[in-house]
Amino acid sequence: MLRPVGGGREWQADPADLRPATPAERLSAGVRAANDRTRAGAETAAPVPDLSRPPRPVPHCVACALLVRERRGAQERHDRSAETDANVLMRRHLARDHP
């Protein structure tokens, strides 16, 4: 049984047809789930962070390190949209897990 990132209806899949999600797919799914939560009103309005600088990761945090890696990869590909997505997810992670 599989379930979408962020919740939703489960479905069955043949294990032989599955593969790991690519980093881009994981990033996209995370942004989509965050946007869905915001639209549903699950998150309250918070102060607007300083968007002139990228968010700083917390040392020794695996989730922060993975998001930094995604952001660097996007910068190397000159993919500003993916870079912004990584920054958005980093800010959400920092607010949720490192208040």
HUGI-V407174 format. One record per helix or strand of 3 or more residues. SS is the DSSP state (@ for helix, = for strand). FROM is the first residue (numbers start at 1). LEN is the number of residues. Records with the same first field share a line. If there is no record, write none. Layout:
SS: FROM-LEN, FROM-LEN
This chain:
@: 15-3, 23-17, 62-15, 80-18
